[in-house]
Amino acid sequence: MEKLTPILSWSAPSHPKHNRTMRWYSMFFIVILSFASYGAYTGNWTFAILMLLCGLLYPLLHDHVPPKKRIEIYPQGLLFVDTLTRWDDCTGFWFVPTPSYTELHVEYREGKKQKELKIQTGDIDATSLRLRLAEFLPELPNRGERLLDIFIRLCKL
């Protein structure tokens, strides 16, 4: 079996590391304490304890640098985290530009489910990446960032 060489490949995080300030942490803990106080005030102690646990665990679990993931583009499909997705299974791609990075989204089918692959473009030029992907997939320019993703990015969650 011959070894295929990728047309294009790069490594980048699938989501950004947010730089949170002391103001962000202060606002976060005020919101958490407000929810916990509401739970205590209404007698819902389970909710109050859950909010306090979330407030303690969230910064600990999310204060890490996301690992870089490798993506390779071949004439047969794209390889992302050791999983090959054939072009026949993909429905299209689009880019989401943000102030600090550009994110590539590829929509594909897995069985009957529609799924979405997201990865930052890293040091790859988005224009050359767009031209390469357009050889295999249609660009979906009417797609953009989902509302939940916008909320997560703006709140630095």
N, C-alpha and C positions, 0 to 999 in steps of 0.2 A: 504494500500500500504506500503510495507516495505521500510525502509530507507537503501539505499546502502552506503557502506563504500568505499571510494576511495582506489585504489591500491597504488597510489602515488599522492601527492599533494604538491604544494609549491606556494609561492608568489614571484614575481620578476618584475622589470620594463620590458616593452616591448622594450624599447630602452635606451641606456645609457645617463647619464648626462655628457656632455663634459666639462672638465675644460679648459676654454679658458684663455689664457694669454693676457697681454697687447699687446704683439707682434701680436697675432691673431686679436685683435680688430683694431690695427693700419693698418694691411694689409687689413682687411675687409673694413674699411672706405676709404682707398686709392683706392681700386677697385670700391667702390660705387661712390666716387667723380670722378673717371676717366669716368665711364659710364655717370654720370650726366653732366660732362663737354663735353663729346662727343655729348650728346643730345642737349646741349645749342649751341655748335659749329655748328651743322647741322641744327639748328632751330627747332628741334623736342622737344618742351618744355614739351609736355605731358610725353615723355620718361624721360626727365631730372627730372621732379617733381616726377614721379613714382619711379625713382632710389633713390632720396633723402628720400622719404617716406619709401621705403623698408629698407634703411640704418638706419633709425630711429626706425622703428617698429621691425625689426628682433631681435635685442638684447633684447628688452623688452618682446617679445612673447616667446623667446626660453631660457630665463634665469630662468628656474624653474626645480625642481627635478621631473622627470617623476613619476607618481603614480605607485605603485605596483599593479600588476594584479594577480589574483589567477587562477591557472590551476589545475584541478583534473583529474586523469586518472582512468577510470572505465572499467570493462570488456565490457561494451556496447559502450564506446566511450570516448571522452574527453570533459570536461566542461571547457570553457574558457570565462570569463566575462559573466556568466549566460547563455551561449549558448552551448547546447550539440551538438557535432558533432559526428555522429555515425561512427564506423570504416569502414562500407560499403561505406561511402562517401569520405573516405580518400584514397589517392593514395600512400603515403609514407612519410618518414621523413628523415632529415639529420641535421647534426650539423655544425655550423660555428664557429670554434675557433678563437678568437682574442687575442691579448696580455693581455687584462684586463678582459675578460669575454668570456663565451661560449653561443652561441645562438642556440636555437632549432627552426627548421622550420618544419612545418607539412603542406603538400599540400592536399587540399580537394576540392571537387566539391560542388558548391551551384547552383543547377539548371544545366545550361549548362556551367557555368563559372568556371574556375579553380582559386582557391584562395589560399592564403598562410597565415598561422598563424605563427607569430614570437614572441618568448619570451626568455628572458635570463634564463639560468638554475639556477641561484642563488646559493644557498648552496647545491643543489642536485648534487651528483656525476654523471658526464656524462656517465660513463661506466654502472652504475646500471640503469640509465634512458634508455640508449640504449638497454639493455637487456630486460627491461620491455616493451618498445615500440615494440621491435622485435617480441614479442608474438602476436601482433595484426596487425602490418604494416611492409611492406618491407622497409629496409633502402635504400636510394638512394645516394650511396657514390659518384656518378659522379656529383652531384649537389654541388653548393657552393654559395658563396656570389655573389649577382648580381653586375654588374659594377656600377650602380648608388649607391648602398649601400656602396660599397668600397669607392667611391668618397665622399659620405656624411661622412663616418667614418674618412677618412684621412683628410678631410677639417674641421672636427669637426662642421659640420652643424647640 
